[in-house]
Amino acid sequence: MARIREIRAMNDDQLRQQLDELNAELFNLRFQRAAYKNPSPARFGQIKKNIAQIKTILREREIEALIAETEAAAV
């Protein structure tokens, strides 16, 4: 996965697509673990961290948009 600067450079649609891909990969890893195929435990942590980073950036952008909207309405 990309570094945080590269993630921040993505637009919202790209972030949502990446988030969907990571969630699907996490789902597949859970199935592999349930089937005793021994996926890498470190990969679980990496995926969860990347999901958290993307969700945080999306939420930051959402809050920035709300602040800009309320400031525009107050003027």
Phi and psi in degrees as GROMACS dihedral restraints (atoms count N, CA, C in turn):
[ dihedral_restraints ]
;  ai    aj    ak    al  type     phi  dphi    fc
    3     4     5     6     1   -77.0    20    10
    4     5     6     7     1   162.1    20    10
    6     7     8     9     1   -73.2    20    10
    7     8     9    10     1   167.6    20    10
    9    10    11    12     1   -62.4    20    10
   10    11    12    13     1   -35.3    20    10
   12    13    14    15     1   -62.5    20    10
   13    14    15    16     1   -40.9    20    10
   15    16    17    18     1   -69.1    20    10
   16    17    18    19     1   -35.6    20    10
   18    19    20    21     1   -66.0    20    10
   19    20    21    22     1   -43.8    20    10
   21    22    23    24     1   -64.4    20    10
   22    23    24    25     1   -27.1    20    10
   24    25    26    27     1   -74.3    20    10
   25    26    27    28     1   -17.5    20    10
   27    28    29    30     1   -74.7    20    10
   28    29    30    31     1   151.7    20    10
   30    31    32    33     1   -84.0    20    10
   31    32    33    34     1   173.6    20    10
   33    34    35    36     1   -61.6    20    10
   34    35    36    37     1   -38.9    20    10
   36    37    38    39     1   -64.7    20    10
   37    38    39    40     1   -41.5    20    10
   39    40    41    42     1   -64.5    20    10
   40    41    42    43     1   -39.3    20    10
   42    43    44    45     1   -64.9    20    10
   43    44    45    46     1   -42.5    20    10
   45    46    47    48     1   -65.2    20    10
   46    47    48    49     1   -38.4    20    10
   48    49    50    51     1   -65.0    20    10
   49    50    51    52     1   -43.9    20    10
   51    52    53    54     1   -63.2    20    10
   52    53    54    55     1   -39.3    20    10
   54    55    56    57     1   -63.0    20    10
   55    56    57    58     1   -42.7    20    10
   57    58    59    60     1   -61.5    20    10
   58    59    60    61     1   -42.3    20    10
   60    61    62    63     1   -64.4    20    10
   61    62    63    64     1   -41.9    20    10
   63    64    65    66     1   -66.8    20    10
   64    65    66    67     1   -40.0    20    10
   66    67    68    69     1   -63.4    20    10
   67    68    69    70     1   -38.8    20    10
   69    70    71    72     1   -66.3    20    10
   70    71    72    73     1   -40.5    20    10
   72    73    74    75     1   -65.6    20    10
   73    74    75    76     1   -40.9    20    10
   75    76    77    78     1   -62.6    20    10
   76    77    78    79     1   -41.7    20    10
   78    79    80    81     1   -59.3    20    10
   79    80    81    82     1   -46.2    20    10
   81    82    83    84     1   -64.8    20    10
   82    83    84    85     1   -38.9    20    10
   84    85    86    87     1   -64.0    20    10
   85    86    87    88     1   -37.4    20    10
   87    88    89    90     1   -64.5    20    10
   88    89    90    91     1   -38.8    20    10
   90    91    92    93     1   -66.1    20    10
   91    92    93    94     1   -40.6    20    10
   93    94    95    96     1   -62.0    20    10
   94    95    96    97     1   -41.2    20    10
   96    97    98    99     1   -64.7    20    10
   97    98    99   100     1   -39.3    20    10
   99   100   101   102     1   -67.1    20    10
  100   101   102   103     1   -29.0    20    10
  102   103   104   105     1   -90.5    20    10
  103   104   105   106     1    10.3    20    10
  105   106   107   108     1    60.8    20    10
  106   107   108   109     1    37.1    20    10
  108   109   110   111     1   -94.5    20    10
  109   110   111   112     1     2.2    20    10
  111   112   113   114     1    52.3    20    10
  112   113   114   115     1    65.5    20    10
  114   115   116   117     1   -70.0    20    10
  115   116   117   118     1   161.8    20    10
  117   118   119   120     1   -64.3    20    10
  118   119   120   121     1   122.0    20    10
  120   121   122   123     1   -63.3    20    10
  121   122   123   124     1   -30.1    20    10
  123   124   125   126     1   -66.2    20    10
  124   125   126   127     1   -31.3    20    10
  126   127   128   129     1   -64.1    20    10
  127   128   129   130     1   -34.6    20    10
  129   130   131   132     1   -58.9    20    10
  130   131   132   133     1   -46.1    20    10
  132   133   134   135     1   -64.1    20    10
  133   134   135   136     1   -41.1    20    10
  135   136   137   138     1   -62.2    20    10
  136   137   138   139     1   -45.9    20    10
  138   139   140   141     1   -64.8    20    10
  139   140   141   142     1   -45.2    20    10
  141   142   143   144     1   -62.7    20    10
  142   143   144   145     1   -38.2    20    10
  144   145   146   147     1   -65.1    20    10
  145   146   147   148     1   -44.6    20    10
  147   148   149   150     1   -64.5    20    10
  148   149   150   151     1   -39.0    20    10
  150   151   152   153     1   -62.3    20    10
  151   152   153   154     1   -44.3    20    10
  153   154   155   156     1   -63.3    20    10
  154   155   156   157     1   -40.6    20    10
  156   157   158   159     1   -63.0    20    10
  157   158   159   160     1   -45.0    20    10
  159   160   161   162     1   -65.4    20    10
  160   161   162   163     1   -44.3    20    10
  162   163   164   165     1   -62.4    20    10
  163   164   165   166     1   -37.9    20    10
  165   166   167   168     1   -64.3    20    10
  166   167   168   169     1   -44.7    20    10
  168   169   170   171     1   -64.9    20    10
  169   170   171   172     1   -43.0    20    10
  171   172   173   174     1   -61.0    20    10
  172   173   174   175     1   -41.3    20    10
  174   175   176   177     1   -68.0    20    10
  175   176   177   178     1   -39.9    20    10
  177   178   179   180     1   -58.9    20    10
  178   179   180   181     1   -44.0    20    10
  180   181   182   183     1   -66.1    20    10
  181   182   183   184     1   -37.6    20    10
  183   184   185   186     1   -63.6    20    10
  184   185   186   187     1   -43.5    20    10
  186   187   188   189     1   -66.3    20    10
  187   188   189   190     1   -42.2    20    10
  189   190   191   192     1   -59.6    20    10
  190   191   192   193     1   -40.4    20    10
  192   193   194   195     1   -66.3    20    10
  193   194   195   196     1   -39.8    20    10
  195   196   197   198     1   -65.8    20    10
  196   197   198   199     1   -40.3    20    10
  198   199   200   201     1   -64.7    20    10
  199   200   201   202     1   -44.0    20    10
  201   202   203   204     1   -63.3    20    10
  202   203   204   205     1   -38.1    20    10
  204   205   206   207     1   -65.9    20    10
  205   206   207   208     1   -45.0    20    10
  207   208   209   210     1   -69.6    20    10
  208   209   210   211     1   -34.9    20    10
  210   211   212   213     1   -66.4    20    10
  211   212   213   214     1   -38.7    20    10
  213   214   215   216     1   -67.6    20    10
  214   215   216   217     1   -35.8    20    10
  216   217   218   219     1   -74.0    20    10
  217   218   219   220     1   -28.7    20    10
  219   220   221   222     1   -76.3    20    10
  220   221   222   223     1   -20.9    20    10
